[in-house]
């Protein structure tokens, strides 16, 4: 009986270790995917994002909504609550981020979540990578790509298990001199709108737009 009980405890410990290791790998991947200009890693949840390009290729990105710290969410799920020291650290991170030029406003809400407003401006050809929502790059061929980072199936499941969900929209406005090469938008320019739009309702939804300025 002792042998069986010991074996069960060993299996339980191994399972916990594997889960922790998987979470560490996921967290590292998310941190690498996040912008280098933002301290730590925040993952988008509920948001409205807009990206507007000018004729000269310069652009502005805005984000208004909430974001979550995945590692803190992991601790929250494991313990049922965050320690006071953890909450203070997360609040201090928000204070530090206020000095970032792309952060217009940020406030820690508790439970590993933040209210976040971004206003990022870039010159023509300048790359952007923010919150793993989207990245913008322009290749040597002059093709500009707007997209989000692809999330692997295991990572998606882990984030969902942590209670992290995405409910957001993205609108991209292109100038008249833009030639669209490919896109998977859920809405396209019409008589009353000049933007391409995406509804992002689950982790793994990946907006992609490629264009070239004439």
C-alpha positions in Angstrom: 0.0 0.0 0.0 2.9 2.3 0.9 4.5 1.6 -2.5 1.2 2.4 -4.4 0.7 5.6 -2.3 4.3 6.7 -3.0 3.9 6.0 -6.7 0.8 8.2 -6.8 2.5 11.0 -5.0 5.5 10.7 -7.5 3.1 10.9 -10.5 1.4 13.9 -9.0 4.7 15.7 -8.4 5.9 14.9 -11.9 2.6 16.2 -13.4 2.9 19.4 -11.3 6.5 19.8 -12.4 5.7 19.3 -16.1 2.8 21.8 -15.8 5.2 24.4 -14.2 7.8 23.8 -16.8 5.3 24.2 -19.6 4.1 27.5 -18.0 7.6 28.7 -17.8 8.2 28.0 -21.5 5.0 29.7 -22.4 5.8 32.7 -20.3 9.2 33.0 -21.8 7.7 32.8 -25.3 5.2 35.5 -24.5 7.9 37.7 -23.0 10.0 37.3 -26.2 6.9 38.0 -28.3 6.1 41.2 -26.4 7.6 44.5 -27.3 11.1 45.1 -26.0 10.0 48.6 -25.1 7.5 47.3 -22.5 8.8 46.0 -19.2 7.5 42.5 -18.5 4.8 40.9 -20.5 1.2 41.8 -20.9 -1.3 39.9 -23.0 -4.3 41.6 -24.6 -7.9 40.7 -23.5 -10.7 43.1 -24.2 -9.7 46.0 -26.5 -10.3 48.3 -29.5 -7.2 48.8 -31.6 -6.7 51.1 -34.6 -3.9 51.4 -37.0 -3.8 54.3 -39.5 -1.2 54.7 -42.3 -0.4 57.9 -44.1 0.6 58.4 -47.8 4.3 58.7 -46.8 4.2 55.3 -44.9 4.2 56.8 -41.4 1.5 55.3 -39.1 -0.2 55.5 -35.7 -1.3 52.6 -33.5 -3.8 53.0 -30.7 -5.0 50.5 -28.2 -7.7 51.0 -25.5 -8.8 48.1 -23.3 -7.5 45.6 -20.8 -4.4 43.4 -20.6 -3.3 40.6 -18.3 0.0 39.3 -16.9 0.1 35.6 -17.8 2.6 34.5 -15.1 0.7 36.3 -12.4 -2.5 34.6 -13.7 -0.7 31.3 -13.3 0.1 32.1 -9.7 -3.5 33.3 -9.2 -4.9 30.1 -10.5 -2.6 28.0 -8.4 -3.2 29.8 -5.1 -6.6 31.2 -5.6 -5.3 34.7 -4.7 -2.1 36.8 -5.2 0.1 37.6 -2.3 0.2 41.2 -1.2 3.9 41.5 -2.3 2.9 40.2 -5.8 0.0 42.7 -6.0 2.4 45.5 -5.0 4.9 44.5 -7.6 2.3 44.4 -10.4 1.1 47.9 -9.4 4.7 49.1 -9.4 5.1 47.7 -12.9 2.2 49.9 -14.0 3.9 53.0 -12.5 7.1 52.1 -14.3 5.4 51.7 -17.7 3.9 55.2 -17.5 7.3 56.5 -18.5 7.2 54.5 -21.8 6.5 56.8 -24.8 3.9 54.4 -26.3 1.9 54.1 -23.0 -0.7 56.9 -22.7 -2.3 55.5 -19.6 -2.1 52.4 -17.5 -3.7 51.4 -14.2 -3.5 48.1 -12.2 -7.0 46.7 -11.5 -6.0 43.7 -9.4 -6.1 40.0 -10.2 -3.2 40.3 -12.7 -5.1 42.7 -14.9 -4.6 46.3 -16.2 -6.5 49.0 -17.9 -4.2 50.1 -20.7 -4.2 52.8 -23.4 -1.4 52.9 -26.0 -0.7 55.6 -28.6 2.3 54.6 -30.7 3.6 56.6 -33.6 6.2 55.3 -36.1 8.0 56.7 -39.2 7.8 55.2 -42.6 9.6 51.8 -42.7 9.9 51.7 -38.9 8.9 48.4 -37.3 6.5 48.1 -34.4 5.7 45.2 -32.0 3.3 45.9 -29.2 1.7 43.5 -26.7 1.7 40.6 -29.2 -1.4 42.2 -30.6 0.2 43.0 -33.9 3.5 43.7 -35.5 4.2 46.0 -38.4 7.3 45.4 -40.6 8.3 46.6 -44.1 10.6 44.4 -46.2 13.2 45.3 -48.7 10.7 44.7 -51.4 8.5 47.6 -50.0 5.8 45.3 -48.8 4.4 46.2 -45.4 3.0 43.4 -43.2 0.5 43.9 -40.4 -0.1 40.8 -38.4 -0.3 39.2 -35.0 2.2 36.6 -33.7 1.0 33.0 -34.4 0.2 31.2 -31.1 0.9 27.5 -30.9 -2.0 25.1 -30.0 -0.4 24.1 -26.6 0.1 27.8 -25.7 -3.5 28.6 -26.6 -4.8 25.8 -24.4 -2.6 26.9 -21.5 -3.8 30.5 -21.8 -7.4 29.4 -21.9 -6.9 27.2 -18.9 -5.7 30.3 -17.0 -9.0 32.0 -17.9 -7.4 34.4 -20.4 -9.8 35.3 -23.2 -9.6 37.7 -26.1 -12.4 39.9 -27.2 -11.2 42.7 -29.4 -11.4 44.6 -32.7 -8.8 45.9 -35.1 -9.3 48.6 -37.7 -6.6 49.4 -40.3 -6.9 52.5 -42.4 -4.9 52.6 -45.6 -4.2 55.7 -47.8 -5.4 56.0 -51.4 -2.0 55.1 -52.7 -1.9 51.7 -51.0 -2.1 48.5 -53.1 -3.4 45.5 -51.0 -1.6 42.3 -51.8 -3.3 40.0 -49.3 -5.6 40.2 -46.3 -8.0 38.1 -44.2 -10.1 41.0 -42.8 -13.7 40.3 -41.7 -14.8 43.7 -43.1 -13.4 45.7 -46.0 -13.7 49.4 -47.2 -17.1 50.5 -48.4 -19.0 53.6 -49.3 -19.2 54.6 -45.6 -15.9 53.2 -44.4 -12.3 53.4 -45.5 -10.9 50.7 -43.2 -10.2 47.0 -43.1 -11.6 45.4 -39.9 -11.1 42.3 -37.8 -13.1 40.8 -35.0 -10.7 38.9 -32.7 -12.9 36.6 -30.5 -10.5 33.9 -29.5 -6.8 33.2 -28.8 -5.4 32.1 -32.1 -7.4 34.5 -34.3 -4.6 36.0 -36.5 -5.2 39.2 -38.6 -2.9 39.5 -41.6 -2.7 42.3 -44.1 0.1 42.9 -46.7 0.2 46.0 -48.8 2.6 48.2 -50.8 2.5 52.0 -51.3 2.6 53.1 -54.9 
